[in-house]
Every structure is written in structure tokens, then in C-alpha cells.
Amino acid sequence: MSDVHQVRTALGRRLRGLRTGASLSGKGLAESLGWPSSKISKIEHGRQTPTAEDITAWARACGAEDSASELLNLLSNLETLYAEWQRILRAGTGTRQQTYQEIEASTRTLRVFESMLIPGLLQTPDYARVRLAENIELWGGLNDLDEGVRQRMRRQEILYDSGRRFYFVLSEAALRTLLCPPQVMTGQLERLIALSLSQTLKLGIIPFGTVLPICPKHGFWIYDDRLAIAETVTAELHLTQPDEIKQYRRVFDAISGVAHYGSDARQIITKALSDLTATLG
């Protein structure tokens, strides 16, 4: 899938070029447009998507009306990429799982961090069913829940390939946040305990109370240092720029360094399972 973030960043760079070319400071441009200075910074750094009206006003304030058309085309491309993400989800969960399977098939080393949920490659069928059903409810479109679950389970076969390596780091919150019925979460935690014994998979847990050396911001997947994928509510970002992937590796290496592994990780999972079981009576 195309890189939404890359296009938005490119748009921000072009707008920053117009501003600096007009010898305007960020504060000066903001004042001329009646905007807060933070809006200028967010747009230029790709953290906020400008509207068509924002771009037109920006170009006019910089005396670069001739550039507005090209920049509006970039905005149109960005909106198209978001629409593509929504189209893929509406095409069915099975199609999306097959897309991931193709990416994973060419990956030798996978690094994953999740703070609130269990990654798809580690999910039980019941947990996966709840997560995929939520996507169908949110986006509508084809209701192929059974096919989506089958495809997600099929993806997990790669975990037993001895020629590959998998590194998963989860926060303890992912073990205790109930994004599914308690009975389903019980089975999921038992599955994690079993997976922690795998020879091709390294599972780390960051317990509550750990001082993190860096804030991970959100969950992400890194494929062979060639691709990083991160999801937002409305888009899936496929990042391929070396500098961006390097930053994701830096974050992953830092937080994985404070995670607990092996028997220590199993102890944390077992405690979460015990506490959950106690609530079921």
C-alpha cells in the first residue's frame, strides 16, 4: 500500500519551502493568516493535513499563487491514499490478511511492539474474531468474518519457520485491557504462555511500573529494516524511508531493552491470567 505519511510529509516540505522562499517566519505566516503558530509547525512537519482552503491561503500569503495548483494535487493524492485504505478494509478482512501474508513471506526478521492489544500473529481464533468483527462494524463493506479469521490463523504458520526470527514486545496493559470477553482473554493469555516457549519467537513483556527510556507513541511493526507499518484510526502508514525506519528501530531497541523475557515474562502473563480468572468466579 502507498505511504500516506510520506505524501503528507512531502506536502509539508513544499509548503515550508514557500514560506522560507517568501522570507516569512512561522510566526509571521501564522499572524498573516490568523492561525496559531502550532498549526504552521504541524502542517510543515506532516503531523496535520491542511485543507484545500489552507493551501490556497498559504500560497497567497507567500506570494506563490502559481504553486497552489501543484500543492492541491498533492493534497488530492493524499486524500486518495486515505480512501484506498478505507477501500481495502471494506473489501473484506480476508483480503487484508492476505496482503499482510505477502509482506511477511518476504520477511526474515520481524519486530513488533503493541501497547494495548495482542498482535495478529499471536492471536487465538476467538480473540481474532472479536478484533476483526470490530473492523467490519467500523468500516462496513464485505462481512467475511469467517474468512478473515481463517486467513489470520494461516498467517501464523510462518512463526514455525526456523529460518525466520520474530521479536514481540508487549506492555502489560495489552495483557490486562479487555478488548474481548473475559473468557476469550483467558484463552489468549494461555496462548501467550505457550508461545513464550517457542524457539523462533522472542516474547517480551514490559511490566507496569517500568521506567521507559523513550515513549513509543503507538504500536508498530518493522519488517527487515525495509518497512515499518503503523496504524491510526483512519489510515495505515507504510513507511519506507531509511531515516524513518531507523527511528522506529531506535525506539524498538530502547523499549525491548527494558522488557522481561522467558520465565520472567511468563510470570507476568500468569499473574494477569490468575487475576482475570479470579474475577470470573
C-alpha positions in Angstrom: 0.0 0.0 0.0 1.2 3.6 -0.7 2.8 5.6 2.0 0.2 8.1 3.3 2.7 9.6 5.7 5.3 10.1 3.0 2.9 12.1 0.9 1.8 14.3 3.8 5.4 15.0 4.7 6.3 15.9 1.2 3.4 18.3 1.1 4.6 19.9 4.4 8.1 20.3 2.9 6.7 22.1 -0.1 4.7 24.5 2.0 7.7 25.2 4.2 9.7 26.0 1.1 7.1 28.5 0.0 7.3 30.2 3.5 11.0 30.3 3.6 11.2 31.5 0.0 9.0 34.4 1.0 11.3 35.2 3.9 8.5 34.6 6.4 8.9 33.1 9.8 6.4 30.5 11.0 5.0 33.1 13.5 4.8 35.7 10.8 2.9 33.5 8.4 0.6 32.4 11.2 -0.2 36.0 12.1 -0.9 36.9 8.5 -3.4 34.0 8.2 -4.9 34.4 11.7 -3.7 30.9 12.6 -2.0 29.7 15.8 1.8 29.1 15.2 1.4 25.5 16.1 -0.7 24.9 13.0 2.1 26.0 10.8 4.5 23.7 12.6 2.2 20.7 12.5 1.5 21.1 8.7 5.1 21.6 7.8 6.2 18.5 9.8 3.5 16.3 8.4 1.6 16.0 11.6 -1.6 17.7 10.3 -3.2 17.6 6.9 -4.1 21.0 5.5 -7.4 21.7 3.8 -7.6 22.9 0.2 -8.5 26.4 1.7 -5.4 26.2 3.9 -3.2 25.6 0.9 -4.7 28.3 -1.2 -4.4 30.9 1.7 -0.8 29.8 2.4 0.3 30.2 -1.2 -1.4 33.6 -1.5 0.3 34.8 1.8 3.7 33.7 0.4 3.1 35.4 -3.0 3.2 32.0 -4.7 -0.3 31.6 -6.1 1.2 29.7 -9.1 2.3 26.9 -6.8 -1.2 26.3 -5.4 -2.4 24.0 -8.2 0.5 21.6 -7.7 0.1 21.6 -4.0 -3.6 20.9 -4.3 -2.7 17.9 -6.5 -0.5 16.6 -3.7 -3.4 17.0 -1.3 -5.7 15.2 -3.7 -3.2 12.3 -3.8 -3.1 12.2 0.0 -6.9 12.0 0.2 -6.9 9.3 -2.4 -4.5 7.2 -0.3 -6.7 7.5 2.7 -9.7 6.5 0.6 -7.6 3.5 -0.6 -7.0 2.4 3.0 -10.8 2.5 3.6 -11.5 0.7 0.3 -9.2 -2.2 1.3 -10.9 -2.5 4.7 -14.3 -2.5 3.0 -13.1 -5.2 0.5 -13.0 -7.6 3.4 -10.9 -8.8 6.2 -9.7 -11.8 4.3 -8.2 -9.6 1.6 -6.3 -7.5 4.2 -4.9 -10.6 5.9 -3.6 -11.9 2.5 -1.8 -8.6 2.0 0.0 -9.0 5.3 0.8 -12.6 4.5 2.5 -11.5 1.3 4.6 -8.9 3.2 5.6 -11.4 5.9 6.5 -14.1 3.3 9.4 -12.0 2.2 10.5 -11.0 5.7 13.3 -12.8 7.6 13.2 -10.7 10.8 10.0 -9.1 12.2 9.9 -6.8 15.2 6.6 -5.8 16.7 5.5 -3.5 19.6 2.0 -3.2 20.8 0.8 -1.4 23.9 -2.9 -2.2 24.1 -3.7 -5.3 22.1 -2.3 -8.7 21.2 -0.6 -8.7 17.7 -2.4 -10.6 15.0 0.3 -13.2 14.6 -0.1 -14.2 18.3 -3.9 -14.1 18.5 -6.2 -17.1 19.2 -9.1 -17.6 16.7 -11.6 -16.2 19.3 -9.6 -13.1 20.0 -9.0 -12.5 16.3 -12.8 -12.9 15.6 -13.5 -10.1 18.1 -10.9 -7.8 16.6 -11.9 -8.4 13.0 -15.6 -8.0 13.8 -14.8 -4.6 15.2 -13.2 -3.6 11.9 -16.2 -4.8 10.0 -18.5 -2.8 12.3 -16.4 0.3 12.0 -15.9 0.3 8.2 -18.8 -1.7 6.9 -18.4 -3.3 3.5 -18.0 -7.1 3.0 -18.8 -9.2 6.0 -16.3 -12.0 5.6 -15.5 -12.6 9.2 -15.0 -16.3 9.0 -12.6 -15.9 6.1 -10.7 -13.2 7.9 -10.2 -15.4 10.9 -9.1 -18.3 8.7 -6.6 -16.1 6.9 -5.2 -14.6 10.1 -4.7 -18.1 11.5 -3.0 -19.2 8.2 -0.6 -16.3 8.6 0.6 -17.7 11.9 2.2 -20.7 10.2 5.2 -18.5 9.4 6.0 -18.5 13.2 7.2 -22.1 12.9 9.7 -21.4 10.1 13.2 -21.9 11.7 14.8 -19.6 9.1 13.0 -16.6 10.4 13.1 -14.6 13.7 10.3 -12.8 15.5 10.6 -10.3 18.3 7.4 -9.2 20.0 7.3 -6.7 22.8 4.0 -6.0 24.6 3.2 -3.7 27.5 1.4 -5.3 30.5 -1.6 -3.2 29.5 -2.0 -5.5 26.5 -2.4 -8.4 28.8 -5.0 -6.7 31.1 -7.0 -4.5 28.8 -10.2 -6.3 27.9 -10.9 -5.8 24.2 -12.9 -9.0 24.2 -15.0 -11.1 26.7 -13.0 -12.3 29.7 -13.3 -15.9 28.7 -11.7 -15.1 25.3 -8.9 -13.2 27.0 -8.3 -16.2 29.3 -7.6 -18.4 26.3 -5.4 -15.7 24.7 -3.2 -15.4 27.8 -2.8 -19.1 27.9 -1.7 -19.0 24.2 0.9 -16.3 25.0 2.4 -18.5 27.7 2.8 -21.4 25.2 4.3 -19.1 22.6 6.8 -17.7 25.0 8.5 -21.2 24.9 8.9 -21.1 21.1 12.5 -21.3 19.7 11.8 -18.9 16.7 9.9 -16.3 18.7 11.1 -14.0 21.5 8.3 -12.5 23.6 9.0 -9.6 25.9 6.6 -8.0 28.4 7.1 -4.5 29.8 5.5 -4.6 33.3 3.6 -1.8 34.9 6.0 0.5 36.8 8.8 0.2 34.3 10.6 3.5 33.6 10.7 3.7 29.8 13.8 5.2 28.2 11.7 6.6 25.3 8.0 7.0 24.6 6.9 4.6 21.8 3.8 6.7 20.9 1.9 3.8 19.3 2.2 0.2 18.1 4.3 -0.6 15.1 5.7 -3.5 13.0 9.2 -3.4 11.5 10.0 -5.8 8.6 13.7 -6.4 7.9 14.6 -2.7 8.4 13.0 -2.1 5.0 9.4 -1.3 6.0 7.6 -0.1 9.1 3.8 -0.2 9.4 1.8 1.8 11.9 -2.0 2.1 12.2 -4.0 5.1 13.0 -7.8 5.2 13.4 -8.3 6.2 9.8 -5.2 5.0 8.0 -2.4 2.5 7.8 1.0 4.0 7.3 3.6 2.1 5.3 7.0 3.8 6.0 9.9 3.0 3.7 12.3 6.0 4.2 15.6 4.8 5.8 15.6 7.6 8.3 12.1 6.8 9.5 12.8 3.1 9.8 16.0 3.9 11.7 14.0 5.9 14.2 11.5 3.1 14.7 14.4 0.7 15.3 15.8 3.1 17.8 12.5 3.1 19.7 12.1 -0.6 19.5 15.6 -1.4 20.7 15.2 1.0 23.6 11.9 -0.4 24.9 12.8 -4.0 24.2 15.8 -3.4 26.4 13.6 -2.9 29.5 11.2 -5.8 28.7 11.2 -9.1 30.6 11.6 -12.3 28.7 11.5 -16.1 29.3 10.3 -17.2 32.7 10.0 -13.6 33.9 7.7 -12.8 31.1 5.6 -15.9 31.7 5.3 -14.9 35.4 3.8 -11.6 34.4 1.4 -13.3 31.9 0.5 -15.9 34.5 -0.3 -13.2 37.1 -2.5 -11.4 34.7 -4.3 -14.7 33.9 -4.7 -15.5 37.6 -6.2 -12.1 38.3 -8.6 -12.4 35.4 -9.6 -15.9 36.3 -10.4 -14.7 39.9 -12.9 -12.2 38.5 -14.8 -15.0 36.7 -15.5 -16.7 40.0 
